[in-house]
Amino acid sequence: MTKSSHLIRYFHPISRVVMMSSLFLVSRNIRNNGCTVAFSLSRSSLRQTCSRHSQAVSDWPNNRVSRPTLAAAIPQTSSFTRLHSTTSNSAEIASLEEQIATKGNQIRALKEDGISKPELAPHVEELLSLKAKLAELAPPPPKEETREKKSNTQQQNNKKQFQQPKKKQPSPTDESTMTTSELRTARLAKVQLMRESNAEPYAYTYDPNRTASQLQKEYEGKLEPGEEDERPEGGEIAVAGRIMARRVFGKLAFYTLQDETGVIQLQFDKNRLGERDADSFKNLKAWTDSGDIIGAKGTIRRTDKGELTLYAKEWTMLTKSALPLPDKYHGLTDISKRYRNRHLDLIVNPSVRETFYKRAKITSSLRRQLDVKGFLEIETPVLHTQPGGAEAKPFETYHNTMDMELTLRIATELHLKRLIIGGFPRVYELGRIFRNEGISTRHNPEFTSVELYQAYADYYDMMDLTEELVCGMASEVCDSMTIPYGEHTVSLERPWRRVTMHDIVKEEIPDFEFDLSDPSILDAAKAAASAAGVPDVHKLTTVGYVLNACFEELCEPKLIQPTFVIDYPVEVSPLSKPHRSKPGMVERFELFATGREMANSFSELTDPVDQRERFEAQAAKKAAGDEEACDVDEEFLTALEQGMPPTGGLGIGIDRLVMLLTNSPSIRDVIAFPLLKPDP
């Protein structure tokens, strides 16, 4: 009989406890009154006991040791633990085993239905809890080993005590541990592997017959959870799109596929795919990654959770992506990176795609409305020999062959007016404008505007037309004429407020009357403006300039609801017809909403002599150093002397209007590729 056997004889009558070891366990089962009791004693504990009670331990193989002596020799620690009695706990063990089996089956079923990890976590925790309870009641019985085998095991364990633990090496396919360069190399290796297997990683064509949104509409209210439409109308359903997520569970795989209309889940089953290609499922797992563009054909079913799913019979690689999607498919959060990598922004942020869908609808609606009203869209030059049509600093360029200094256009106005003179009664152009000015959330160096001109109309007609056009565009992309913008709610219901610049400034400075016909009040006007907090008024040279500065500083930011501000000082409106009843004023309006300008309109100036005088005044300002002032445009003046009919003109900033109708805070959010500084 071994030392362990003798020692256990004395442990059992004490308390049926077990000594646990972290290094080496010696286990024995003994029979006592029909009950099996397992004990374990660690070698380290035994050594400690021997050092304290050397005489008692040295005698115990040959002599009976008294129970008090033995009790003193036993360490009173958790190394001795009672395990279980098979007679008393068998019913509880059987119940736990049954619960574990049931829970395991439930988890497998949930995985097949494509449950997400957060939703699955509570079920896994419950399973682990049940297994822990079972382990406490019924640990696996130790296997009998020969003395020689135990000795070898002891030696191996002793060696392990002095070995450094090996670090877990990441799987070569674990993308979370790989750099972008490593991911690209791995994916291009898959391209080569596909070609070696006679599979084309970059397909030439594919014929999807449904989109994600079409399938959602087609099967709305159809198919119970778990039900399959085995014979869809029109035959097998084919979809194509980009893989946004992959979940593989043994012989099942669930992919999230995104096309231009939304997302649809794909379900791949090894046996089902194998009916057409025995290696299809294996290749699916080996060749595909998130970001790849694939096609799939099959039937439609609903999972047990009710998610509409294409149950694939075959799949095709259409484009192998060499780079992964950003941030594990959760989108780009860095604003600068979003603008610089707009293609990624569009892939991972559906709301961005929606904004540009709406922008396209807005411009299409605008063109349709103008076409119906008899306006003709005619393109005008982008390269000008001299800037004109607005006060703005231009971009300068040079034509080598013609040896000409040129500028990019800052407006389309003067050429469109020449078309009116030539006999087209209604013309417009929707196009790009370039101004070498500052950048902000509402300014971009290149932007889109529409300018239109209508013969025999004035700025009152243009106000009505503006309301009609904007409301028509809003109806294309908004649910109602009351829309949100930031923290505000904007009502586009007609009619919109109309107020003169003079009256709206008087609301902020009620104690002063800005009489533009009396230049003697200039100093008093400056003092009133300065007292109201308007900066740099001492630099202004006329009452009209002071009035305009007061409006821009005190009134413009407060105009949240659509408002026509009408009747501007002549000094800031060089191309507008003089007001028919107010000296010093012109017939001009600007439309404001959400604190910013949306549109600008004139009763166009048709007097060539008056126009020349205003051009010369602008040229004088330019000569004095004003980079935004324009020169005298002799070509336009010559055309104007031929005679232009009474004309109303209107310009609308498309980018700012899209910002309003899509609730976008920055102009860069509505320009697909805004101008940015190079990445540092």
C-alpha positions in Angstrom: 0.0 0.0 0.0 1.4 3.4 -1.0 1.9 6.4 1.3 -1.1 8.1 -0.3 -3.4 5.2 0.5 -2.3 5.1 4.1 -2.7 8.8 4.5 -6.2 8.8 2.9 -7.3 6.2 5.4 -6.9 8.8 8.1 -8.4 11.7 6.1 -11.7 10.1 5.4 -13.0 9.7 9.0 -12.2 13.4 9.6 -14.4 15.2 7.1 -14.3 13.6 3.6 -12.4 16.6 2.2 -9.9 16.9 -0.6 -6.6 18.7 -0.8 -6.3 20.7 -4.1 -3.0 21.3 -5.9 -1.9 23.8 -8.6 1.1 21.7 -9.5 0.6 17.9 -9.1 -2.5 16.0 -7.9 -2.4 12.4 -6.5 -5.9 11.0 -6.6 -7.4 7.8 -5.2 -10.9 6.5 -5.0 -11.8 4.4 -1.9 -14.9 2.4 -1.2 -16.7 3.2 2.0 -20.2 2.0 2.7 -21.2 2.0 -0.9 -20.1 5.7 -1.5 -17.2 6.7 -3.7 -15.2 9.6 -2.3 -12.3 11.2 -4.2 -9.3 12.9 -2.4 -6.4 14.8 -3.8 -3.3 15.8 -1.9 -0.7 18.2 -3.3 3.0 17.3 -3.1 3.8 20.8 -2.0 1.2 20.6 0.9 2.7 17.2 1.8 6.2 18.6 2.0 5.0 21.5 4.3 3.3 19.0 6.5 6.3 16.8 6.7 8.6 19.7 7.7 6.3 20.5 10.7 5.6 17.0 11.7 8.5 15.0 10.5 8.3 12.2 13.1 4.6 11.6 12.5 4.9 11.5 8.8 8.0 9.3 8.7 6.3 6.7 10.9 2.9 6.6 9.2 3.6 3.8 6.6 4.5 1.4 9.4 2.8 2.7 12.5 -0.7 3.9 13.4 -0.6 7.7 13.9 -3.0 9.1 16.4 -5.9 11.1 15.0 -4.9 14.2 17.0 -1.4 14.1 15.6 -2.7 13.5 12.1 -5.2 16.3 12.4 -2.4 18.7 13.4 -0.4 17.6 10.4 -3.2 18.4 7.9 -3.1 22.0 6.7 -6.4 23.7 7.4 -6.8 25.3 3.9 -9.0 24.9 0.9 -6.6 22.3 -0.4 -9.1 19.7 1.1 -12.5 19.9 -0.6 -15.4 17.5 -0.5 -16.4 16.7 -4.1 -19.5 14.6 -4.4 -21.5 11.5 -3.5 -22.9 9.8 -6.6 -25.7 8.4 -4.5 -27.1 11.7 -3.2 -26.4 14.0 -6.2 -27.3 11.8 -9.2 -30.7 13.3 -9.7 -29.4 16.9 -9.6 -26.6 16.0 -12.0 -29.0 14.4 -14.4 -31.2 17.5 -14.3 -28.2 19.8 -15.0 -27.1 17.6 -17.9 -30.5 17.8 -19.5 -30.6 21.6 -19.1 -27.2 21.9 -20.7 -28.2 19.8 -23.7 -31.4 21.9 -24.2 -29.5 25.2 -23.9 -26.9 23.9 -26.3 -29.5 23.0 -28.9 -31.1 26.4 -28.5 -27.8 28.2 -29.1 -27.1 26.2 -32.2 -30.6 27.1 -33.6 -30.0 30.8 -32.8 -26.7 30.8 -34.6 -28.3 29.3 -37.7 -30.8 32.1 -37.7 -28.0 34.6 -37.7 -28.3 36.1 -34.2 -25.9 38.8 -33.4 -23.1 38.3 -30.8 -24.6 40.8 -28.2 -28.0 39.0 -28.4 -26.3 35.6 -28.2 -24.2 36.5 -25.2 -26.8 36.0 -22.4 -27.5 32.5 -23.7 -23.8 31.6 -23.7 -23.4 32.9 -20.2 -26.4 30.8 -19.0 -24.8 27.7 -20.6 -21.5 28.3 -18.9 -23.2 28.8 -15.6 -24.9 25.4 -15.9 -21.7 23.7 -16.8 -20.0 25.3 -13.8 -22.6 24.0 -11.5 -22.2 20.5 -13.0 -18.5 20.7 -12.6 -18.9 21.4 -8.8 -21.2 18.4 -8.4 -19.6 15.9 -10.7 -16.0 16.5 -11.8 -14.7 13.9 -14.3 -13.2 10.9 -12.5 -9.4 10.7 -12.7 -8.0 8.1 -15.1 -6.0 5.2 -13.7 -2.4 5.5 -14.7 0.5 3.1 -14.3 3.1 4.1 -11.8 5.6 4.5 -14.7 3.2 6.8 -16.7 2.6 8.9 -13.6 6.3 9.3 -13.0 6.8 10.5 -16.6 3.9 12.9 -16.2 5.4 14.2 -13.0 8.7 14.9 -14.7 6.9 16.7 -17.6 4.9 18.9 -15.2 8.0 19.7 -13.2 9.7 20.9 -16.4 6.7 23.0 -17.3 7.0 24.9 -14.0 10.3 26.4 -15.2 9.3 27.1 -18.8 8.1 30.5 -19.9 4.5 30.4 -21.1 4.2 30.5 -24.9 2.5 33.5 -26.4 -0.6 32.8 -28.4 0.2 33.4 -32.1 -2.5 35.2 -34.1 -4.2 33.4 -36.8 -2.9 34.3 -40.2 -6.4 35.2 -41.2 -7.2 37.4 -38.2 -7.6 40.7 -39.8 -7.8 42.6 -36.5 -4.1 42.0 -36.0 -2.9 42.8 -39.5 -1.7 46.1 -41.0 -3.3 47.5 -44.1 -0.3 46.4 -46.1 -0.6 42.9 -44.7 -4.3 42.8 -45.5 -3.7 43.9 -49.0 -1.0 41.3 -49.6 -3.3 38.6 -48.2 -6.2 39.6 -50.4 -4.1 39.8 -53.5 -2.8 36.3 -52.7 -6.5 35.2 -52.8 -6.8 36.8 -56.3 -3.9 34.7 -57.4 -5.4 31.6 -55.8 -8.7 32.2 -57.6 -6.9 32.5 -61.0 -5.0 29.3 -60.3 -8.3 27.7 -59.7 -9.7 29.1 -63.1 -12.0 31.5 -61.2 -12.0 35.1 -62.4 -11.8 37.6 -59.5 -12.8 40.6 -61.6 -15.9 39.6 -63.6 -17.0 41.2 -66.8 -20.7 41.3 -66.3 -23.6 40.1 -64.1 -27.3 40.3 -64.4 -29.1 41.0 -61.0 -32.9 40.9 -61.3 -33.7 42.4 -57.9 -32.4 45.1 -55.6 -32.6 44.9 -51.8 -35.4 47.5 -51.6 -37.4 45.7 -54.3 -37.2 42.4 -52.4 -38.3 44.2 -49.2 -41.3 45.6 -51.0 -42.1 42.4 -52.8 -42.2 40.3 -49.7 -43.6 42.8 -47.3 -46.2 41.0 -45.2 -45.3 37.7 -46.8 -43.6 34.5 -45.5 -43.9 33.5 -41.9 -40.6 33.0 -39.8 -38.9 29.9 -41.1 -40.9 29.8 -44.3 -39.3 29.8 -47.8 -40.6 30.9 -51.2 -39.3 27.9 -53.1 -40.7 29.2 -56.5 -40.3 32.9 -56.7 -42.1 34.8 -59.5 -39.9 35.0 -62.5 -37.6 32.2 -61.4 -34.4 32.4 -59.3 -33.7 35.7 -57.7 -30.3 37.2 -58.5 -28.8 40.1 -56.4 -25.4 41.8 -56.5 -23.6 44.1 -54.1 -20.8 44.6 -51.6 -20.2 42.3 -48.6 -20.5 44.4 -45.5 -20.3 41.6 -42.9 -19.6 37.9 -42.8 -20.7 35.4 -40.2 -19.6 31.8 -40.7 -20.8 28.9 -38.4 -19.4 25.6 -39.6 -21.5 24.5 -42.5 -23.6 27.7 -42.5 -22.7 31.3 -43.4 -24.6 34.5 -43.3 -23.5 37.6 -45.3 -24.8 41.1 -45.2 -25.0 42.4 -48.8 -25.3 46.1 -49.7 -26.5 47.4 -53.0 -27.4 50.9 -54.1 -30.9 50.7 -52.4 -30.1 49.0 -49.1 -29.0 45.7 -47.5 -30.2 42.1 -47.8 -29.0 39.1 -45.9 -27.6 36.1 -47.8 -27.6 32.6 -46.3 -25.2 30.0 -47.6 -25.6 26.3 -46.7 -22.7 23.9 -47.6 -25.1 21.1 -48.7 -27.3 23.5 -50.8 -24.3 25.1 -52.6 -22.8 21.7 -53.1 -25.7 20.6 -55.3 -24.3 22.8 -58.0 -20.6 23.0 -57.1 -19.0 20.7 -54.5 -16.3 23.2 -53.7 -18.6 26.3 -53.6 -18.9 26.6 -49.9 -15.2 25.9 -49.3 -14.3 28.6 -51.8 -16.8 31.0 -50.3 -15.0 30.8 -47.0 -11.5 30.9 -48.4 -11.9 33.6 -51.1 -14.4 36.2 -49.8 -13.7 39.1 -47.5 -15.7 42.1 -46.3 -15.7 44.7 -49.1 -15.8 42.2 -51.9 -18.5 42.6 -54.6 -20.4 39.4 -55.2 -23.5 38.1 -56.9 -25.8 35.4 -55.5 -28.8 33.5 -56.9 -31.4 31.5 -55.0 -34.8 31.7 -53.3 -36.2 33.9 -50.5 -36.9 32.8 -47.0 -37.5 34.4 -43.6 -35.3 33.2 -40.8 -36.8 32.1 -37.5 -36.3 35.7 -36.3 -38.2 37.0 -39.3 -35.3 38.5 -41.3 -35.8 38.4 -45.1 -33.0 36.4 -46.5 -31.8 35.2 -49.9 -31.2 31.5 -49.5 -28.4 31.1 -52.0 -27.9 28.2 -54.4 -24.8 29.7 -56.0 -22.5 32.7 -55.7 -20.1 34.5 -58.0 -17.1 36.7 -57.2 -17.6 40.0 -59.2 -14.8 42.2 -57.8 -12.2 41.1 -55.2 -11.5 44.0 -52.9 -7.8 44.5 -52.2 -8.4 46.8 -49.2 -10.7 46.3 -46.2 -13.6 48.4 -45.2 -12.8 51.1 -42.6 -13.4 50.7 -38.9 -14.9 47.2 -39.0 -17.8 48.4 -41.1 -19.0 51.0 -38.6 -18.2 53.9 -40.8 -15.8 56.8 -40.9 -15.9 59.2 -37.9 -13.1 61.6 -38.8 -14.7 64.4 -40.8 -11.5 65.1 -42.9 -11.1 61.5 -43.8 -14.7 61.3 -44.8 -14.3 64.2 -47.3 -10.9 62.9 -48.6 -12.2 59.4 -49.0 -15.7 60.1 -50.2 -15.9 56.7 -51.9 -15.5 55.0 -48.5 -17.8 57.5 -46.9 -20.5 56.5 -49.4 -19.9 52.8 -48.8 -20.2 52.8 -45.1 -22.5 55.7 -44.4 -26.0 55.2 -46.0 -27.1 58.7 -44.9 -24.4 60.2 -47.1 -25.6 58.3 -50.1 -29.1 59.5 -49.4 -27.9 63.1 -49.3 -26.5 62.9 -52.8 -29.6 61.0 -54.1 -31.6 64.0 -52.9 -29.2 66.5 -54.4 -29.7 64.8 -57.8 -33.5 64.9 -57.4 -33.4 68.5 -56.4 -31.5 69.6 -59.5 -33.6 67.3 -61.8 -36.7 68.9 -60.3 -35.4 72.4 -60.9 -34.6 71.7 -64.6 -38.0 70.1 -65.1 -39.8 73.0 -63.6 -37.9 75.5 -65.7 -38.3 73.5 -68.9 -42.0 73.3 -68.4 -42.1 77.1 -68.0 -40.4 77.6 -71.3 -36.9 78.3 -70.1 -34.0 77.2 -72.3 -30.8 75.9 -70.8 -27.8 77.2 -72.7 -24.2 76.7 -71.6 -21.9 79.7 -71.4 -18.0 80.0 -71.2 -16.1 79.0 -68.0 -13.0 80.9 -69.2 -13.4 84.6 -69.3 -11.1 87.4 -70.6 -12.2 89.4 -67.6 -14.3 88.7 -64.6 -17.8 90.1 -64.3 -21.4 89.6 -63.1 -20.5 89.7 -59.4 -18.2 91.2 -56.9 -15.7 88.4 -56.2 -12.0 87.6 -56.5 -11.5 85.3 -59.5 -9.1 82.4 -60.1 -6.5 83.3 -62.8 -5.2 81.0 -65.5 -3.3 81.3 -68.8 -3.9 79.8 -72.3 -0.6 78.9 -73.8 -1.6 78.6 -77.5 -3.6 81.9 -77.5 -1.1 83.6 -75.2 -4.0 85.0 -73.1 -4.5 85.7 -69.4 -7.9 84.3 -68.4 -10.0 83.9 -65.3 -12.5 81.3 -64.3 -16.0 82.6 -64.3 -17.4 84.1 -61.1 -20.9 84.3 -62.5 -22.9 83.4 -65.7 -24.9 86.6 -65.7 -23.4 88.7 -68.5 -23.4 86.0 -71.1 -27.0 84.9 -70.3 -28.1 88.6 -70.7 -26.5 88.7 -74.1 -28.7 85.7 -75.0 -31.7 87.7 -73.9 -30.5 90.6 -76.1 -30.1 88.1 -78.9 -33.8 87.1 -78.7 -34.1 84.2 -76.3 -36.9 85.4 -73.9 -36.2 82.8 -71.1 -32.8 81.3 -70.5 -30.9 79.6 -67.7 -27.8 77.8 -66.8 -27.1 75.4 -64.0 -23.4 75.1 -63.5 -20.2 75.5 -61.6 -19.0 78.9 -60.4 -15.4 79.6 -59.1 -14.4 82.3 -56.6 -11.0 82.7 -55.0 -12.4 83.4 -51.6 -12.5 82.0 -48.1 -13.6 78.6 -47.0 -16.3 78.0 -44.3 -19.2 75.8 -43.6 -21.2 77.8 -46.1 -18.4 78.8 -48.6 -16.5 76.6 -51.1 -14.2 77.9 -53.8 -16.2 76.1 -56.5 -20.0 75.8 -56.1 -23.1 75.2 -58.1 -25.7 77.9 -58.9 -28.5 78.4 -61.3 -29.0 81.8 -63.0 -32.1 82.5 -65.1 -33.4 85.5 -67.0 -36.9 86.2 -68.1 -37.8 89.0 -70.5 -40.6 91.3 -69.7 -40.5 90.5 -65.9 -39.3 92.3 -62.8 -38.1 91.3 -59.3 -41.7 90.9 -58.1 -42.2 88.2 -60.7 -38.9 86.6 -59.6 -40.1 86.4 -56.0 -43.1 84.5 -57.0 -41.0 82.2 -59.2 -38.5 81.6 -56.4 -41.2 80.5 -54.0 -42.6 78.2 -56.7 -39.2 76.6 -57.6 -38.0 76.1 -54.1 -41.3 74.5 -52.9 -41.3 72.3 -56.0 -37.8 71.0 -55.2 -38.7 70.5 -51.5 -41.7 68.4 -52.4 -39.4 66.0 -54.3 -37.2 65.2 -51.2 -39.2 66.3 -48.1 -42.2 64.8 -46.5 -43.8 68.2 -45.9 -43.2 71.9 -46.2 -42.2 72.0 -42.6 -38.6 70.7 -42.3 -36.0 70.5 -39.6 -32.6 72.2 -39.9 -30.3 71.8 -36.9 -32.1 73.0 -33.8 -34.6 74.9 -35.9 -37.9 74.1 -37.7 -38.3 75.9 -41.0 -41.7 76.4 -42.7 -41.6 76.7 -46.5 -45.4 77.3 -46.7 -46.1 80.2 -49.0 -46.2 83.2 -49.0 -42.9 84.1 -47.5 -42.2 87.3 -45.6 -41.1 90.3 -47.6 -39.3 93.2 -45.9 -37.1 96.1 -47.0 -33.5 96.3 -45.9 -34.3 99.7 -44.4 -37.2 98.4 -42.3 -35.5 95.3 -41.0 -32.4 97.4 -39.9 -34.8 99.8 -38.2 -36.1 96.9 -36.1 -32.5 96.6 -34.6 -31.7 100.4 -34.6 -35.1 102.0 -34.0 -33.7 105.4 -33.0 -32.0 106.2 -36.4 -33.4 106.9 -39.8 -31.2 105.7 -42.7 -32.1 108.2 -45.5 -30.0 107.2 -48.5 -30.9 110.3 -50.3 -29.1 112.5 -47.7 -25.3 112.0 -47.7 -24.9 114.6 -44.9 -26.0 112.0 -42.3 -23.1 109.7 -43.0 -21.3 110.5 -39.7 -24.5 110.1 -37.7 -25.2 106.8 -39.5 -21.7 105.6 -38.6 -22.1 106.5 -35.0 -25.5 104.8 -34.7 -24.1 101.6 -36.4 -21.0 101.6 -34.1 -23.2 102.0 -31.0 -25.2 99.0 -32.2 -22.0 96.9 -32.3 -21.3 97.0 -36.1 -17.5 96.7 -36.6 -15.3 98.8 -38.9 -17.9 101.3 -39.9 -15.4 104.1 -39.9 -14.0 102.7 -43.2 -17.3 103.0 -45.1 -17.8 105.9 -47.5 -21.6 106.2 -48.0 -24.8 105.8 -46.0 -25.8 102.9 -48.3 -22.7 101.0 -47.3 -23.4 101.6 -43.6 -27.0 100.4 -44.0 -25.8 97.2 -45.7 -23.2 96.6 -43.0 -25.8 97.0 -40.3 -28.0 94.4 -42.1 -25.3 91.9 -42.5 -24.1 92.2 -38.9 -27.4 92.6 -37.0 -30.2 91.1 -39.1 -28.9 88.4 -41.4 -28.0 85.7 -38.7 -31.6 86.0 -37.2 -33.4 85.2 -40.5 -34.3 81.6 -39.8 -37.6 81.4 -41.7 -37.6 82.1 -45.5 -37.5 85.9 -45.9 -37.2 88.2 -49.0 -35.1 91.2 -48.0 -35.8 93.8 -50.8 -34.7 97.2 -52.0 -30.9 97.4 -51.6 -28.6 100.4 -51.7 -27.4 101.2 -55.2 -23.7 101.0 -54.0 -23.8 97.3 -53.5 -25.9 96.4 -56.6 -24.1 97.5 -59.7 -26.2 95.5 -62.2 -29.7 96.3 -60.8 -32.3 98.7 -62.1 -32.8 101.9 -60.0 -35.9 101.6 -57.8 -38.9 103.2 -59.5 -39.9 105.2 -56.4 -37.1 105.2 -53.8 -34.0 107.3 -54.5 -30.7 105.6 -53.7 -32.3 102.2 -53.8 -32.4 99.5 -56.5 -35.0 96.8 -57.2 -33.2 93.9 -55.8 -34.0 91.1 -53.3 -32.1 88.4 -51.5 -33.7 85.3 -50.1 -32.5 84.3 -46.6 -33.2 81.2 -44.5 -31.4 79.6 -41.6 -29.3 82.8 -41.3 -27.8 82.6 -44.8 -28.4 83.9 -48.3 -30.1 81.4 -50.6 -31.0 83.5 -53.7 -30.4 86.9 -55.3 -32.5 88.7 -57.8 -32.8 92.0 -59.7 -35.0 93.9 -62.0 -32.1 94.0 -64.4 -30.4 97.2 -65.5 -31.2 97.9 -69.2 -29.8 101.5 -69.5 -26.4 101.2 -71.2 -25.3 104.7 -70.0 -26.1 104.0 -66.4 -24.5 100.6 -66.7 -21.2 102.1 -68.0 -21.2 104.6 -65.1 -21.5 101.8 -62.5 -18.8 99.7 -64.3 -16.5 102.7 -64.1 -17.2 103.1 -60.4 -16.4 99.4 -59.9 -13.2 99.9 -61.9 -12.1 102.8 -59.7 -12.6 100.6 -56.6 -10.5 97.9 -58.2 -7.7 100.4 -59.1 -7.8 101.4 -55.4 -7.0 97.8 -54.4 -10.4 96.2 -54.1 -9.8 92.7 -55.4 -13.5 91.8 -55.7 -14.5 94.8 -57.9 -14.9 94.3 -61.6 -13.6 96.2 -64.6 -15.5 97.8 -67.5 -16.8 95.0 -69.7 -16.9 96.6 -73.2 -18.3 93.5 -74.9 -21.3 93.5 -72.7 -21.9 97.2 -72.9 -21.8 97.0 -76.7 -24.4 94.2 -76.6 -26.5 96.2 -74.1 -26.5 99.2 -76.4 -28.4 97.0 -79.0 -31.2 97.0 -76.5 -32.3 94.5 -73.9 -36.0 94.2 -73.0 -37.2 94.7 -69.4 -35.8 91.6 -67.7 -36.0 89.9 -64.3 -33.0 87.9 -63.2 -32.6 85.3 -60.5 -29.7 83.3 -59.0 -30.1 80.4 -56.5 -27.2 78.8 -54.7 -27.8 75.1 -55.2 -25.4 73.9 -52.5 -27.0 76.0 -49.8 -30.4 75.0 -50.8 -29.4 71.3 -50.7 -28.0 71.9 -47.2 -31.4 73.3 -46.1 -33.5 70.5 -47.7 -31.2 67.7 -46.4 -30.5 69.1 -43.0 -26.7 69.2 -43.6 -24.6 71.5 -41.4 -21.7 72.1 -43.8 -21.5 72.8 -47.6 -18.8 70.1 -47.8 -21.5 67.6 -46.8 -23.4 68.3 -50.0 -20.5 68.6 -52.4 -19.2 65.2 -53.4 -15.6 66.1 -53.6 -14.9 69.5 -51.8 -11.6 71.2 -52.2 -9.2 70.3 -49.3 -5.7 71.0 -48.4 -3.2 68.1 -49.0 -2.9 65.6 -46.2 0.0 66.6 -44.0 
